[in-house]
Amino acid sequence: MTTTDDVTPIRVSGPAGLLAVVPTMLGFHPSNSLVLMCLSGGRRRVGPVARVDLPPGHDRPLAARLTSHALNHADEVVVISYQRTRRRPPLLDDLLGELARAGVEVMDAMVVRGGRARPALNAAMERAHQGIPVPDSADPQVSALAAAGALAGRGVLADREQLRRSIAGPTGDRLRVAQGCINEAACGRLPADPGTTGLIPPEPPPTGRAQPRRLAGAAPGALQPGAPAPMTTAPNPVTAAYQLSLAPVPADVARLLELAFAQLSAGGEVEVEVAAALAVSMTDVLIRDAVLTQALAELDRPWLPMLICCATWTPGPLAPPLCSVLAMVAYRHGDGALAQVAVDRCLLAEPEHGLAQLMIAIMAAGIHPDELERIVRDEVDVDEPEPDWL
């Protein structure tokens, strides 16, 4: 079996390999969860990994939705129940029954509790098996997956709450510093490139440039000193078609991006002046769309860690444009859990944010990450979304 990695596929094998893949794909260690891992092709390549909270009882509609997801994305599946008690979750049998009726082959099913995993295609098998230890950081397969994730700017966190905190905005002294830099950027005073002095003045747009396409229903806006990010109103993504700008990133914003990448490479962080300037720049929807289009095309650059750094310097009211880009980029890199928490942060500040609503529809429809660049470039009608599974 091979994982879906951004650079080089990694081969894993056996139940330990399956267990090692799950936290890497989710971005955190699941608990009280049922996980459905989709495998495809002769090499059993790992595709979308869906996670749901374990309900207290039966939930056949949820099992049916998970089965529909498997039919869309898998030649065979692995089902893993992460639980705290010995009681066999009713949802596990609901799902196994639905998969069997739909003709979906189940390669393996396991329950994980107390640090051990047991086969669980049926209750008798689970009771009879003493289980195997869940692989830890010393396991070679876990180490290989962690190394690949680090190269792609991703890591495995303890739980979903820690994942949320990893992109949370600044508080206390950090917030005061960030707000000062935001006010500077909103006035057009941008940080300079290394080796220069002073600030970069904003570059005027070239005359005669055609207006690029942008997200339907959204209008560009400029942030005033001390003001919150402008609100946008977008059509319902269930019925509307979306397009993103195909214009190039403006030269002054391109310089900011290169400066952010250079700072990330040199010290593992993006400085607050640059992060704030990028967050302010992306309140213009055309600039946001241009940055997103470039980020989705440049899979070999560390866009994900760079955007995460910027998000941690971006206060809540200003977060939706930058975090919506972060959500799209995370999903494109196969990190659905990070995409979901980034969307959550967008919607907390702006419940009707258009790009965040589109991301919800994409995740609910189970669109493969490889399709994301085509979706944001072309007019696409998105089917009615279902509740998120991450």
C-alpha positions in Angstrom: 0.0 0.0 0.0 1.3 3.5 -0.8 0.4 6.8 0.7 -0.7 9.9 -1.1 2.2 12.2 -0.5 3.0 15.5 -2.3 6.5 14.5 -3.3 7.3 10.8 -3.2 4.8 8.0 -2.4 5.8 6.0 0.7 5.1 2.3 0.9 3.6 0.9 4.1 2.4 -2.6 4.9 0.4 -4.6 7.3 -2.0 -3.4 10.1 0.8 -1.3 11.6 1.2 0.5 8.3 -2.5 1.2 8.1 -2.5 2.6 11.7 0.6 4.7 11.0 -1.1 6.4 8.0 -4.2 7.7 9.8 -2.7 10.4 12.0 -0.5 11.5 9.1 -3.5 11.9 6.8 -5.7 13.6 9.4 -3.0 15.8 11.0 -3.8 14.6 14.5 -4.3 11.5 16.6 -8.0 10.6 16.5 -10.0 9.5 19.5 -13.6 8.5 19.9 -13.7 8.4 16.1 -14.5 6.1 13.3 -12.2 6.4 10.3 -12.8 5.2 6.7 -9.7 5.0 4.6 -10.2 4.8 0.9 -7.7 2.7 -1.2 -7.5 2.5 -5.0 -5.6 0.7 -7.7 -3.5 -2.4 -7.7 -1.0 -0.7 -5.3 -3.7 0.2 -2.9 -2.9 3.9 -3.0 -4.4 5.8 0.0 -7.0 8.3 -1.1 -9.4 10.4 1.0 -9.6 9.5 4.7 -12.9 10.4 6.4 -13.3 10.7 10.1 -16.5 11.0 12.2 -17.2 11.2 15.9 -18.6 8.0 17.3 -22.2 8.5 18.1 -23.6 6.8 21.3 -25.9 4.5 19.3 -26.8 3.4 15.7 -26.6 6.0 12.9 -27.5 4.3 9.7 -27.9 7.6 7.7 -24.3 8.4 8.6 -23.2 4.9 7.6 -25.0 5.4 4.3 -23.1 8.7 3.6 -19.8 7.1 4.4 -20.6 4.2 2.1 -21.5 6.7 -0.7 -18.1 8.3 -0.1 -16.4 4.9 -0.4 -18.3 4.2 -3.7 -17.0 7.5 -5.1 -13.4 7.2 -4.1 -12.4 3.6 -3.3 -11.8 0.2 -4.8 -11.6 -1.1 -1.2 -11.6 0.4 2.2 -10.2 0.1 5.7 -12.4 0.9 8.7 -10.9 1.8 12.1 -12.8 2.5 15.3 -10.8 4.5 17.9 -12.6 4.1 21.2 -12.1 4.4 24.9 -14.3 1.5 26.0 -14.6 -2.2 25.2 -18.2 -1.8 23.9 -18.3 -2.3 20.2 -19.7 0.9 18.6 -23.0 0.3 16.9 -21.8 2.6 14.0 -19.1 0.1 13.2 -21.6 -2.6 12.4 -23.9 -0.2 10.7 -21.1 0.8 8.3 -19.8 -2.7 7.7 -23.3 -3.8 6.9 -23.9 -0.8 4.5 -20.5 -1.5 2.8 -21.4 -5.2 2.3 -24.8 -4.3 0.8 -23.2 -1.8 -1.6 -20.5 -4.3 -2.7 -17.6 -2.3 -1.3 -14.7 -4.6 -0.4 -13.4 -4.1 3.1 -9.7 -4.9 3.2 -9.6 -4.7 7.0 -11.5 -3.4 10.0 -10.0 -2.7 13.4 -10.8 -1.3 16.8 -8.2 0.6 18.7 -8.3 1.0 22.4 -5.8 1.0 25.3 -2.8 1.3 22.9 -3.7 -1.9 21.0 -5.5 -2.7 17.7 -7.7 -5.7 17.1 -9.2 -7.0 13.9 -12.9 -6.3 14.0 -14.7 -7.5 10.9 -17.0 -9.1 13.3 -17.5 -9.1 17.1 -16.2 -12.7 17.5 -12.9 -11.9 15.7 -12.5 -8.9 17.9 -13.0 -10.8 21.1 -10.6 -13.7 20.1 -7.6 -11.6 19.2 -5.2 -10.2 21.7 -4.3 -7.3 19.4 -1.1 -5.6 18.3 0.5 -2.5 19.7 -0.4 0.7 17.9 2.9 1.9 16.3 4.6 4.9 17.9 7.3 7.3 16.8 10.0 4.6 17.0 8.2 2.5 14.3 10.1 2.8 10.9 6.9 3.4 9.0 5.8 6.1 11.4 9.2 7.8 11.1 9.1 7.7 7.3 5.7 9.2 7.2 6.6 11.9 9.7 9.7 12.8 7.7 7.7 13.1 4.5 5.1 15.2 6.3 7.8 17.5 7.7 9.2 18.1 4.2 5.7 19.1 3.1 5.3 21.4 6.1 2.9 19.2 8.0 3.1 17.4 11.3 0.9 15.2 13.5 -0.6 16.9 16.5 -2.0 15.4 19.7 -5.7 16.1 18.9 -8.0 18.2 16.9 -8.0 21.0 19.5 -4.2 21.3 19.2 -4.7 21.5 15.4 -7.1 24.4 15.9 -4.6 26.2 18.1 -1.8 25.7 15.6 -3.5 28.3 13.3 -5.1 30.5 16.0 -4.6 34.2 15.8 -2.5 36.3 18.1 -3.4 37.4 21.6 -2.0 39.7 24.3 1.3 41.3 23.3 1.4 39.5 20.0 -2.0 40.9 19.1 -0.8 44.5 19.9 2.3 44.1 17.8 0.3 42.5 14.9 -2.3 45.3 15.0 0.4 47.9 14.7 1.8 46.2 11.6 -1.6 45.8 10.1 -2.2 49.6 10.5 1.1 50.3 8.7 0.2 47.9 5.9 -3.3 49.3 5.6 -1.7 52.7 5.0 0.4 51.3 2.2 3.6 51.1 4.1 5.0 47.6 3.3 8.1 45.9 4.7 11.3 46.2 2.6 13.2 43.4 1.0 16.4 42.3 2.8 19.3 44.5 1.9 17.2 47.6 1.3 16.1 50.4 3.6 12.8 51.9 4.2 9.5 50.5 3.1 8.1 49.3 -0.3 5.6 51.7 -1.6 2.4 50.1 -3.0 2.8 49.5 -6.7 0.0 51.1 -8.8 -1.8 48.7 -11.1 -0.8 48.9 -14.8 -3.1 51.0 -16.9 -5.3 49.3 -19.4 -5.2 45.9 -17.6 -8.3 43.8 -18.1 -10.2 43.0 -15.0 -9.5 39.5 -14.0 -12.2 37.0 -13.1 -13.0 36.7 -9.5 -15.1 34.8 -7.0 -18.8 35.3 -7.9 -20.6 37.7 -5.7 -17.5 39.2 -4.0 -16.1 42.6 -4.4 -12.6 43.9 -3.9 -12.1 46.1 -0.9 -9.4 48.1 0.9 -8.7 47.8 4.6 -8.7 51.1 6.5 -6.4 51.6 9.5 -7.9 50.0 12.5 -10.9 48.6 10.6 -12.0 45.0 10.4 -11.6 43.0 7.1 -14.4 43.8 4.7 -17.4 41.5 4.6 -18.3 39.8 1.3 -21.6 38.4 0.3 -21.5 35.3 -2.0 -24.3 33.3 -3.6 -25.2 29.9 -2.1 -22.4 27.5 -3.3 -25.1 24.8 -3.7 -26.5 26.5 -6.7 -23.8 29.0 -7.8 -20.8 28.6 -10.1 -17.5 30.0 -8.8 -14.5 31.3 -10.6 -11.3 32.6 -9.3 -9.0 35.3 -10.7 -6.5 34.1 -13.3 -4.6 37.4 -13.1 -0.9 37.3 -12.0 0.0 38.3 -8.4 0.8 42.1 -8.3 4.5 42.8 -8.2 4.4 44.3 -4.6 2.5 41.3 -3.3 4.9 38.9 -5.2 7.8 40.6 -3.4 6.0 40.0 0.0 5.5 36.4 -0.8 9.2 35.9 -1.7 10.2 37.7 1.5 7.9 35.4 3.5 9.4 32.3 1.9 12.9 33.6 2.5 12.2 34.2 6.2 10.6 30.8 6.6 13.6 29.2 5.0 16.1 31.1 7.2 14.4 30.9 10.6 11.3 28.7 10.3 9.0 31.7 10.9 7.4 34.6 8.9 8.0 37.9 10.6 5.0 39.9 11.8 5.5 42.8 9.4 5.4 40.5 6.3 2.5 38.4 7.6 0.4 41.4 8.4 1.1 43.0 5.0 0.1 39.7 3.2 -3.1 39.5 5.3 -4.0 43.1 4.5 -3.2 42.6 0.8 -5.5 39.6 0.6 -8.5 41.6 1.7 -8.6 42.6 -2.0 -10.5 39.6 -3.5 -8.6 39.9 -6.8 -5.3 39.6 -5.0 -6.5 36.8 -2.8 -7.6 34.8 -5.8 -4.4 35.5 -7.6 -2.4 34.3 -4.6 -4.5 31.2 -4.3 -4.2 30.3 -8.0 -0.4 30.6 -7.7 -0.3 28.5 -4.5 -2.3 25.7 -6.0 0.0 25.5 -9.0 3.3 25.6 -7.0 3.0 22.3 -5.1 6.8 22.1 -4.6 7.0 25.3 -2.6 6.3 25.5 1.2 3.0 27.4 0.9 1.4 25.5 3.7 3.9 26.3 6.5 4.2 29.9 5.2 0.4 30.5 5.3 0.2 28.8 8.8 2.8 31.2 10.1 0.9 34.2 8.6 -2.4 32.9 10.1 -0.9 33.0 13.6 -0.1 36.7 13.2 -3.6 37.5 11.7 -6.3 38.7 14.1 -9.8 37.2 13.9 -11.6 40.0 11.9 -8.8 40.0 9.3 -8.5 36.2 9.1 -11.1 35.1 6.5 -9.3 36.0 3.3 -5.9 34.5 4.3 -7.5 31.5 6.1 -9.7 30.6 3.2 -6.5 30.4 1.0 -4.9 28.3 3.7 -7.9 26.0 3.7 -7.8 25.5 -0.1 -4.0 24.9 -0.1 -4.3 22.5 2.8 -6.9 20.5 1.0 -4.9 20.4 -2.2 -2.0 18.9 -0.2 -4.3 16.2 1.2 -4.7 17.8 4.7 -8.4 17.8 5.0 -8.4 18.2 8.8 -6.3 21.4 8.5 -8.6 22.6 5.7 -11.6 22.1 8.0 -10.2 24.0 11.0 -9.1 26.9 8.7 -12.6 27.0 7.3 -13.9 27.1 10.8 -11.8 30.1 11.6 -13.0 31.9 8.5 -16.7 31.3 9.4 -16.2 32.3 13.0 -15.3 35.8 11.8 -17.5 35.9 8.6 -20.3 33.2 8.5 -21.1 33.9 4.8 -17.6 34.0 3.5 -17.8 32.9 -0.1 -14.6 30.9 -0.5 -15.0 29.2 2.8 -18.5 28.1 1.8 -17.1 26.8 -1.4 -14.5 24.8 0.5 -17.3 23.3 2.7 -19.1 22.2 -0.4 -16.0 20.7 -2.0 -15.2 18.7 1.2 -18.8 17.6 1.6 -18.9 16.4 -2.0 -15.7 14.4 -1.4 -13.9 16.1 -4.3 -10.4 14.6 -4.8 -7.6 17.1 -4.0 -6.2 16.7 -7.4 -9.4 18.2 -8.9 -9.1 21.4 -6.8 -7.0 23.4 -9.3 -9.5 22.7 -12.1 -12.4 23.6 -9.9 -11.0 27.0 -8.9 -10.1 27.8 -12.5 -13.3 26.6 -14.2 -17.0 27.2 -13.7 -18.2 24.3 -11.5 -21.6 23.6 -10.0 -21.2 22.0 -6.6 -23.8 19.6 -5.3 -25.6 20.3 -2.0 -23.1 19.8 0.8 -23.4 17.3 3.7 -22.0 17.7 7.2 -18.2 17.7 7.4 -16.5 14.5 8.3 -13.2 15.8 9.6 
